[in-house]
Each structure stands twice: as C-alpha cells, then as structure tokens.
C-alpha cells in the first residue's frame, strides 16, 4: 500500500513531517536509474509522470531529505532532451501491418523504407530469444538511428571534446518477432512487425536533407573505391573507417556495418563463386603453399586440411629437431580443431612449420596430421628429435605409436596454467587473504 510514511507512523509528524510525499522520490530514483543503465523504461516513466507528480513546472528553492524536486530538475537538465517531443506525431500506425516476412531482413527493409519516406532512419538494435516457452524463436528491435547517447567519457582535466554525435536518446522502436504460421498445411516460421504504445514518437525533427545522412545514402562510388583500395592493401576495417572519415570530414562518419558490408562484397568477388574453404585452398596454391586435403566421399565436405609455406618447409628441412604442436578446438566456423606445428632454430627463434584443420582431437586426426608432416621431411631422411605438446591424450597416444623412440615433453607453460587454475580452486580463499590483501601491488 502506497502512502506517506508519517501517515502510518503518526508520532513523527511533529518532528519529520513529509510535505512533498513520495512521488518526488520516484522521479528522483527513475532518473538516476536511467542515467546508470540507459534503460528507456525509466525515462518513459519520468516523462509520463513528471507533470502529474508535480514540482516540475515551477521554481524550487529547497533540496532536502523530504523535497527532491530541485534535484529532479537539475538531473533532468543534465539528460539530453534535444528537441524533446519532436513533431508530436505517433508513427506507430504506419508500421501496423498484417504482412508476414520470410526473413528478418525482409521485414527490416520494409520498415526501413517507410521510415526513410518519413524522414527517419532505422537500425537493428538488438536480438534475442522470443520467450522461454519458445526458445527456438527470435525477436529483434528496430530503433531510431538516433537512440542511445554519446559514448565519449569526458575528462574534467581536459578540454571538452565536440563529438558531433547524432544520438539524442530517441525512444522510437518497433519489434520484429518470429512466429509459427500454417500455410497450405505446412508449418512455417515467419516474421511479423509489432508496435509498442509509448514508443511511436521521435524526440527530434525529421531529416529534411537526406544527402548527408549515412543511413540513407550509404557510401558513394568514390568512397567505395577507396574502401576497395585499402582493403586490397590489407588495411584493417577500423583503420579504413577512420581514413575515410578524414578523407571526407564534411560528411558524417560512416558506420562500421557499411565498411564491413562493402568488404564482404569484395570478398565475394574475389572468391568467384567459391566457398570459404575453396577460397582458402585457392589462395594457398597461389602463394605456393605445400598443401594436402581430404573430403568426405558422400557429402564432399572438407574434412582435413594441411598447409605449409614453401619457405617454412625449407626451414623445417634445416631445423627438424624440436617440434611443438598445439591445437585450438572448435574455435572456427567449421567447428574443427585448428592445429599449429611450430619449429625452433638453434638460437631459440620459433617459426611456423604448418597449420592444419582436422575434424576433432582424436588419434585418427592427429595420425593424418603427423604423417603429412613427415612427408615434408621425406626427401631429407631426417626426423624430429623431440616433441613438445600439452597433455592432449589423443596426440600423446598418436606420438607413442608413430614415434615410440622420440622423446616427448609436456609444455611447461601449459603445466603452470593447470597448476595455477587447480590451486586457486582449492586454496582460493587462503591465497586471496595471504597474497592479494597483504600485497595488493603484487596482484
């Protein structure tokens, strides 16, 4: 039950009477939570209730344990209300539709076109599960491109930077949701657009001139040519974005998605209808890599890949004595184990002998890998004098079978990592108290 505390504890009325009630505390708390979390629900709560709760439209000269309206006014003035209210138009009816879309992209293109016709731009903000009862279905929010706020953190000891951000915490959003639909006795998964009451208005005016808005125009031909030139020169996308902004300072900075979209098109052109695995093998051939690969005879899927650069092979011929083998399991698109084979020179420098993809960390996969490695040494007649690995049991068993006389050492770095993790689990509390608390600088 809501009410003033002095109504339930009447004895305090003579000492600490509540004059303003509790609604100023609700606004005060909502604004603080909004500033801390950027959760738009708290901003909407403040906007919807500020006038009815009172203390907003007139001067307040007191801030105390009881009256928080002065603090609410100051806090509200620090929050960006640029163009608050916008054109006061509810755009939800424009997006109310019975259309169903086969993909989220189709729904986004449809909504983006309507937004563009009305002077606004939409972006895909976030995605997630629809609900716990249907975890296989997804939903996404399409938000105004000006939602959120600047991420620049100002240093009080330095001059304030002008971020030129377009973000003004616009709350407009619609939702795209996956649902099951029955059509021609078939169960289909289609996307639908849902509007939300209270989120149909923009807090800024529509864009009058779309030529300078990246979300409308994208990259022009000259900018695309610059991206292509930089990408072929092996420049990172982030550096391409910065360079393009410096090249065209009078235009808004391009988004990362626009740069990645253009580089993706370049990759597809370079592949020439080849998939990623075929492109990788094609580049290996062009770069004079020694390579072997195997495919599944039934599905024609790539199952094994072994690649070694011609210069690496020459180094391996000269220094075959110490071989280090390590793998990263299921950290790539193909859900396969990526194995690196590294050699060591007499002066302690390491070099990459080869890298390989095998279906899983097993004796069969490692057997294939080690046999291909020995094929590299076949013309020299040499053999490794020592193997260094982690405690991967499939690899350990394979080395015992193929190289029973060759010494096998465990990597000290991996051993120390295992000891550290297990020791912390057993003695976590003791270690924290004795080592961290007493010697904070050592942590």
C-alpha positions in Angstrom: 0.0 0.0 0.0 1.5 3.3 -1.1 1.4 6.4 1.1 3.4 8.9 3.1 5.4 7.3 5.9 4.2 9.8 8.6 0.6 8.6 7.9 1.5 5.2 9.2 3.9 6.4 11.9 1.9 9.5 13.1 4.3 10.2 16.0 6.9 11.6 13.6 4.6 14.3 12.2 5.7 16.7 14.9 9.4 16.1 14.0 9.8 15.0 10.4 6.6 15.6 8.6 6.6 14.6 4.9 5.4 17.6 2.9 6.1 16.6 -0.6 5.0 13.0 -0.3 6.8 10.1 -2.1 6.3 10.9 -5.7 9.3 13.2 -5.9 11.5 10.3 -4.7 10.0 8.1 -7.5 11.0 10.6 -10.2 14.4 11.2 -8.5 15.1 7.4 -8.4 13.9 6.9 -12.0 16.2 9.5 -13.4 19.2 8.1 -11.5 18.5 4.6 -12.7 18.1 5.8 -16.2 21.5 7.6 -16.1 23.1 4.4 -14.7 21.5 1.8 -17.0 20.2 3.7 -20.2 17.1 1.7 -19.7 14.4 3.6 -21.6 11.6 2.4 -19.5 12.8 4.7 -16.6 13.0 7.7 -19.0 9.5 6.9 -20.2 8.2 6.6 -16.6 9.7 10.1 -15.9 8.2 11.7 -19.0 4.8 10.2 -18.4 4.5 11.1 -14.7 6.6 14.3 -14.3 3.7 16.7 -14.8 1.1 14.8 -12.7 3.5 14.2 -9.8 4.2 18.0 -9.6 7.2 20.1 -8.8 8.5 20.2 -12.4 7.0 23.3 -13.9 7.7 25.8 -11.2 10.8 27.1 -9.3 12.0 25.1 -6.3 14.4 26.7 -3.8 14.8 23.8 -1.5 16.5 20.4 -1.7 16.3 18.3 1.4 15.7 14.8 2.8 12.0 15.5 2.1 11.8 17.6 -1.1 13.7 16.1 -4.1 12.0 18.2 -6.8 15.0 20.5 -7.1 17.3 17.6 -7.6 14.9 16.1 -10.2 15.0 19.4 -12.1 18.8 19.6 -12.0 19.2 15.9 -13.0 16.7 16.3 -15.8 18.6 19.3 -17.2 21.8 17.1 -17.5 20.0 14.5 -19.5 19.8 15.1 -23.3 16.2 16.2 -24.2 17.3 17.6 -27.6 14.1 18.5 -29.5 12.0 16.8 -26.8 8.7 15.8 -28.3 9.9 16.1 -31.9 6.9 16.8 -34.2 4.5 15.2 -31.7 3.4 12.6 -34.3 2.7 9.0 -33.4 4.3 6.9 -36.3 3.1 3.6 -35.0 0.1 3.4 -37.4 2.5 3.5 -40.4 4.1 0.3 -39.2 0.9 -1.5 -38.2 0.6 -4.3 -40.8 -0.6 -7.9 -41.3 2.2 -8.7 -43.6 4.4 -11.6 -42.9 8.1 -11.8 -43.9 10.2 -14.9 -44.5 13.3 -13.4 -43.0 14.2 -10.6 -40.6 16.0 -8.8 -43.4 12.8 -8.6 -45.5 10.9 -7.1 -42.5 13.8 -4.7 -41.8 13.9 -3.5 -45.5 10.1 -2.9 -45.4 10.3 -0.9 -42.2 13.4 1.0 -43.2 11.7 2.1 -46.4 8.7 3.5 -44.5 10.9 5.3 -42.0 13.0 6.8 -44.8 9.9 8.2 -46.6 9.0 10.0 -43.3 12.5 11.4 -42.6 13.8 8.9 -40.2 16.3 6.0 -40.3 16.1 2.7 -38.5 18.8 0.4 -37.3 18.7 -3.2 -35.9 19.5 -2.6 -32.2 19.4 -6.0 -30.5 18.2 -9.5 -30.9 17.3 -12.4 -28.6 15.0 -15.2 -27.8 11.4 -14.5 -28.1 10.5 -16.1 -24.8 11.4 -19.1 -22.6 8.5 -21.2 -23.8 9.6 -20.9 -27.4 13.5 -20.7 -27.3 13.8 -21.6 -30.9 12.1 -18.3 -32.0 13.8 -15.0 -32.1 12.8 -11.3 -31.9 14.6 -8.1 -32.8 14.2 -4.4 -32.1 14.3 -1.8 -34.9 15.2 1.5 -33.3 15.6 5.0 -34.5 19.2 5.6 -35.6 19.4 8.4 -33.0 18.7 6.3 -30.0 21.3 6.0 -27.2 23.8 8.6 -26.2 27.4 9.6 -26.9 29.9 7.0 -25.5 32.6 9.6 -25.1 33.8 9.9 -21.4 34.8 13.4 -20.6 37.9 14.1 -18.6 37.4 17.1 -16.3 41.1 17.9 -16.6 41.0 18.2 -20.4 39.1 20.5 -22.7 35.6 19.2 -23.6 35.6 17.4 -27.0 32.9 18.1 -29.6 31.7 14.6 -30.5 29.3 15.7 -33.2 27.1 12.8 -32.2 23.6 12.5 -33.6 22.5 10.4 -30.6 19.7 12.1 -28.6 18.2 9.2 -26.7 15.2 8.9 -29.1 12.9 6.2 -27.8 11.1 5.2 -31.0 11.2 1.5 -31.6 9.3 -1.3 -33.2 9.7 -5.1 -32.8 10.1 -7.9 -35.3 9.1 -11.3 -33.9 9.2 -14.8 -35.3 6.0 -16.8 -35.1 4.7 -20.1 -36.4 2.1 -19.9 -39.2 0.3 -22.6 -41.1 0.0 -22.2 -44.8 -1.1 -24.9 -47.3 -1.0 -27.4 -44.4 2.7 -26.5 -43.8 4.1 -25.1 -40.6 6.2 -22.0 -41.5 8.3 -19.7 -39.4 7.6 -16.1 -40.4 8.4 -12.6 -39.1 5.8 -10.0 -38.2 6.1 -6.4 -37.1 4.7 -5.3 -33.7 4.4 -1.7 -32.5 4.5 -0.6 -28.9 2.4 2.1 -27.2 4.5 4.9 -25.8 7.4 4.3 -28.3 5.9 5.6 -31.5 7.1 9.2 -31.3 10.5 10.7 -32.0 12.1 13.3 -29.8 13.7 15.1 -32.8 12.5 16.6 -36.0 12.5 14.5 -39.3 15.6 14.8 -41.6 14.9 17.4 -44.3 18.1 16.8 -46.4 18.9 13.1 -46.7 22.0 13.5 -48.8 24.3 14.0 -45.8 22.7 11.1 -43.8 24.8 7.9 -44.0 21.8 5.7 -43.1 20.0 7.0 -46.3 22.8 7.4 -48.8 25.5 4.9 -47.7 28.8 5.1 -49.5 29.2 6.8 -52.9 31.2 5.3 -55.7 34.4 7.3 -54.8 34.2 6.1 -51.2 33.6 2.5 -52.3 36.7 2.7 -54.5 38.7 4.0 -51.5 37.4 1.1 -49.3 38.4 -1.4 -52.1 41.8 0.1 -52.5 42.5 0.0 -48.7 41.1 -3.5 -48.3 43.2 -5.0 -51.0 46.2 -3.3 -49.3 45.4 -5.4 -46.2 44.2 -2.4 -44.1 42.0 -3.2 -41.2 38.3 -2.2 -41.5 38.6 0.1 -38.4 41.5 1.9 -40.0 39.6 2.1 -43.3 36.7 3.8 -41.4 39.0 6.3 -39.8 40.8 7.1 -43.0 37.5 7.6 -44.9 36.3 10.0 -42.3 39.5 12.0 -42.6 39.1 12.0 -46.3 35.5 13.4 -46.2 35.4 15.5 -43.0 32.4 17.4 -44.1 30.2 14.2 -44.1 29.1 12.1 -41.2 31.4 9.3 -40.2 30.5 6.0 -42.0 29.3 3.2 -39.7 31.3 0.0 -39.2 28.5 -2.0 -40.8 28.8 0.0 -44.0 32.5 -0.7 -44.2 32.1 -4.4 -43.4 29.2 -4.7 -45.9 31.5 -3.3 -48.6 34.5 -5.5 -47.7 32.1 -8.5 -47.7 31.2 -7.7 -51.3 34.9 -7.6 -52.2 35.5 -10.9 -50.6 32.6 -12.5 -52.6 34.0 -11.0 -55.8 37.5 -12.4 -55.0 36.0 -15.9 -54.3 34.5 -16.2 -57.8 31.6 -18.4 -56.6 34.0 -20.4 -54.3 33.0 -21.0 -50.7 35.4 -20.1 -47.9 37.2 -23.4 -47.8 37.7 -23.5 -51.5 38.9 -19.9 -51.4 41.4 -20.8 -48.7 42.9 -23.7 -50.8 42.9 -21.5 -53.9 44.9 -18.8 -52.0 47.3 -21.5 -50.7 48.0 -22.6 -54.3 48.6 -19.1 -55.5 51.0 -18.4 -52.6 53.0 -21.6 -53.3 51.9 -23.4 -50.2 52.5 -27.1 -49.9 49.1 -28.5 -49.1 47.0 -31.6 -48.8 43.3 -32.0 -48.1 40.7 -34.7 -47.9 36.9 -34.6 -48.3 34.0 -36.8 -47.2 33.2 -39.1 -50.3 29.5 -39.0 -49.5 28.9 -35.3 -48.7 32.0 -33.8 -50.4 32.6 -31.8 -47.2 36.2 -30.8 -46.4 37.4 -33.0 -43.5 41.2 -32.5 -43.4 43.5 -29.6 -44.5 47.3 -29.3 -44.2 49.2 -26.2 -45.4 52.8 -25.2 -45.2 54.6 -22.3 -46.9 57.5 -23.1 -49.1 59.9 -21.0 -47.0 58.6 -22.8 -43.9 59.4 -26.1 -45.5 63.0 -25.1 -46.1 63.4 -24.0 -42.5 61.9 -27.4 -41.4 64.5 -29.2 -43.6 67.3 -27.2 -41.9 65.9 -27.4 -38.3 63.7 -30.5 -37.8 65.0 -31.2 -34.3 62.4 -29.7 -32.0 58.7 -29.7 -32.9 55.9 -28.0 -30.9 52.3 -29.0 -31.5 49.3 -27.2 -30.1 45.6 -27.1 -31.1 42.6 -24.8 -30.6 39.4 -26.9 -30.5 36.2 -25.7 -32.2 37.0 -22.0 -32.4 36.3 -21.6 -36.1 33.3 -21.6 -38.5 33.8 -25.3 -39.4 33.8 -26.4 -35.8 37.1 -28.2 -36.3 40.3 -28.3 -34.5 43.0 -25.9 -35.7 46.4 -27.3 -35.1 49.7 -25.4 -35.3 53.1 -27.1 -35.8 56.0 -24.9 -34.8 59.7 -25.4 -35.1 62.7 -23.9 -33.2 66.0 -22.7 -34.6 69.4 -23.2 -32.7 69.2 -19.6 -31.5 65.8 -20.1 -29.9 63.7 -18.4 -32.5 60.4 -20.1 -33.4 58.8 -20.5 -36.9 55.5 -21.9 -38.1 56.0 -25.2 -39.9 52.4 -25.8 -40.8 48.8 -25.4 -39.8 46.0 -27.9 -40.2 42.3 -28.4 -39.7 41.2 -31.8 -38.5 37.7 -32.9 -37.7 38.3 -33.5 -34.0 41.1 -34.0 -31.5 41.5 -37.8 -31.9 44.1 -40.3 -32.8 42.7 -40.5 -36.4 43.1 -36.8 -37.0 46.5 -36.5 -35.4 47.7 -39.6 -37.3 46.8 -37.9 -40.6 48.5 -34.7 -39.5 51.8 -36.3 -38.3 52.0 -38.4 -41.5 51.7 -35.3 -43.6 54.3 -33.6 -41.5 56.7 -36.5 -42.1 56.0 -36.3 -45.8 57.6 -32.8 -45.7 60.9 -34.5 -44.4 60.8 -37.5 -46.7 63.3 -36.1 -49.1 65.8 -35.3 -46.3 65.5 -38.5 -44.4 65.6 -36.5 -41.1 63.2 -36.9 -38.2 62.3 -34.8 -35.2 64.5 -35.3 -32.1 61.9 -34.1 -29.6 58.2 -33.3 -29.5 56.7 -30.7 -27.1 52.9 -30.7 -26.6 50.2 -30.1 -23.9 48.5 -33.1 -22.3 46.1 -33.8 -25.2 45.6 -37.5 -24.8 44.7 -38.2 -28.5 48.0 -36.6 -29.6 50.0 -38.3 -26.8 48.8 -41.7 -27.8 49.5 -41.0 -31.5 53.1 -39.9 -30.8 53.7 -43.1 -28.8 52.6 -45.2 -31.8 54.3 -43.3 -34.6 57.4 -42.1 -32.8 58.0 -44.6 -29.9 61.7 -43.8 -29.6 61.4 -40.0 -29.8 61.3 -38.1 -26.5 58.0 -36.3 -25.7 57.9 -33.4 -23.3 55.0 -31.6 -21.8 54.9 -27.8 -22.4 55.9 -26.0 -19.1 53.6 -23.1 -19.9 50.5 -25.4 -20.1 51.6 -27.2 -16.9 51.9 -24.0 -15.0 48.4 -22.9 -16.2 46.8 -26.1 -15.0 48.6 -25.9 -11.6 47.6 -22.3 -11.2 43.9 -22.9 -12.0 43.6 -26.0 -9.8 45.5 -24.4 -6.9 43.2 -21.4 -7.0 40.1 -23.6 -6.8 41.5 -25.5 -3.8 43.1 -22.6 -1.9 41.2 -19.6 -3.3 40.3 -18.1 0.0 43.7 -18.6 1.6 45.5 -17.3 -1.5 43.3 -14.2 -1.6 43.8 -13.4 2.0 47.5 -14.0 2.3 48.7 -12.9 -1.1 46.3 -10.3 -2.5 45.1 -8.5 0.6 48.5 -8.3 2.2 50.4 -7.5 -1.1 47.9 -5.6 -3.2 50.6 -4.3 -5.6 51.7 -7.8 -6.4 48.3 -8.6 -7.9 
